[in-house]
Amino acid sequence: MFLQIKDSRDLVKIVDVQELLDPTSKIVHAQDQEGQEEQETDIYQKEELVFPSGEKLPRCWLDAKFREREGLAA
C-alpha cells in the first residue's frame, strides 16, 4: 500500500499494513519511493500521512479511543 507524506507529497510504501491499521501504534514503517532503487525502511508518524488522493487516514487507524470520544461506545 502506498501513502503520501502530507507536506512533501512524496510517496511511501507501507511495510506492514497491520501496523498501519493498529490504532495503538502512532508510527508506521515504510520505504520512501524516490529513485529507481529500493530505499531503506524508515519510521513515519501516521499523522503525517494521507492517501495519495489527499484524503486523511481513517480515525479508527489513528485513535484507539475514537468511539469513546465520539460517544459511540457500545
C-alpha positions as a Markdown table, in Angstrom:
| # | Residue | x | y | z |
|---|---|---|---|---|
| 1 | Met | 0.0 | 0.0 | 0.0 |
| 2 | Phe | 1.3 | 3.5 | -0.8 |
| 3 | Leu | 0.6 | 6.6 | 1.2 |
| 4 | Gln | 1.7 | 10.2 | 0.7 |
| 5 | Ile | 3.6 | 12.4 | 3.2 |
| 6 | Lys | 1.3 | 15.5 | 3.7 |
| 7 | Asp | 3.9 | 18.3 | 3.5 |
| 8 | Ser | 6.2 | 16.9 | 0.8 |
| 9 | Arg | 3.7 | 14.9 | -1.3 |
| 10 | Asp | 6.3 | 12.1 | -1.6 |
| 11 | Leu | 5.0 | 8.6 | -1.7 |
| 12 | Val | 6.0 | 5.9 | 0.8 |
| 13 | Lys | 5.4 | 2.1 | 0.6 |
| 14 | Ile | 3.9 | 0.7 | 3.8 |
| 15 | Val | 6.0 | -2.3 | 5.0 |
| 16 | Asp | 3.4 | -3.8 | 7.5 |
| 17 | Val | -0.2 | -2.9 | 6.8 |
| 18 | Gln | -1.3 | -4.4 | 10.2 |
| 19 | Glu | 0.9 | -1.8 | 11.9 |
| 20 | Leu | -0.9 | 0.9 | 9.9 |
| 21 | Leu | -4.3 | -0.4 | 10.9 |
| 22 | Asp | -3.4 | -0.7 | 14.6 |
| 23 | Pro | -4.8 | 2.4 | 16.3 |
| 24 | Thr | -2.5 | 2.0 | 19.3 |
| 25 | Ser | 0.6 | 2.5 | 17.1 |
| 26 | Lys | 1.4 | 6.1 | 16.3 |
| 27 | Ile | 4.2 | 5.2 | 13.8 |
| 28 | Val | 4.5 | 3.0 | 10.7 |
| 29 | His | 7.5 | 1.6 | 9.0 |
| 30 | Ala | 7.7 | 2.5 | 5.3 |
| 31 | Gln | 10.0 | 2.9 | 2.4 |
| 32 | Asp | 10.4 | 6.2 | 0.6 |
| 33 | Gln | 9.7 | 5.8 | -3.2 |
| 34 | Glu | 12.4 | 8.1 | -4.6 |
| 35 | Gly | 14.6 | 6.9 | -7.4 |
| 36 | Gln | 14.7 | 3.5 | -9.1 |
| 37 | Glu | 16.4 | 1.6 | -6.3 |
| 38 | Glu | 14.5 | 0.3 | -3.3 |
| 39 | Gln | 15.1 | 2.6 | -0.3 |
| 40 | Glu | 15.8 | 1.7 | 3.3 |
| 41 | Thr | 12.9 | 1.3 | 5.7 |
| 42 | Asp | 12.2 | 4.4 | 7.8 |
| 43 | Ile | 9.7 | 5.3 | 10.5 |
| 44 | Tyr | 6.9 | 7.8 | 9.8 |
| 45 | Gln | 4.3 | 9.3 | 12.1 |
| 46 | Lys | 0.8 | 8.2 | 11.0 |
| 47 | Glu | -0.4 | 11.8 | 11.5 |
| 48 | Glu | 2.0 | 12.9 | 8.7 |
| 49 | Leu | 0.5 | 10.5 | 6.1 |
| 50 | Val | -2.5 | 10.7 | 3.8 |
| 51 | Phe | -3.8 | 8.7 | 0.9 |
| 52 | Pro | -2.3 | 9.7 | -2.5 |
| 53 | Ser | -5.7 | 11.3 | -3.3 |
| 54 | Gly | -5.0 | 13.7 | -0.3 |
| 55 | Glu | -7.7 | 12.1 | 1.8 |
| 56 | Lys | -6.9 | 11.7 | 5.5 |
| 57 | Leu | -6.4 | 8.3 | 7.1 |
| 58 | Pro | -9.5 | 6.9 | 8.9 |
| 59 | Arg | -9.7 | 8.0 | 12.6 |
| 60 | Cys | -10.0 | 4.3 | 13.6 |
| 61 | Trp | -6.5 | 3.8 | 12.4 |
| 62 | Leu | -5.1 | 6.7 | 14.4 |
| 63 | Asp | -7.1 | 6.8 | 17.7 |
| 64 | Ala | -7.8 | 3.7 | 19.7 |
| 65 | Lys | -10.5 | 5.5 | 21.7 |
| 66 | Phe | -12.2 | 7.3 | 18.8 |
| 67 | Arg | -15.6 | 5.6 | 19.6 |
| 68 | Glu | -15.5 | 6.8 | 23.2 |
| 69 | Arg | -14.6 | 10.3 | 22.2 |
| 70 | Glu | -17.5 | 10.4 | 19.7 |
| 71 | Gly | -20.0 | 8.9 | 22.1 |
| 72 | Leu | -20.2 | 5.8 | 20.0 |
| 73 | Ala | -19.2 | 3.2 | 22.6 |
| 74 | Ala | -21.4 | 0.1 | 22.6 |
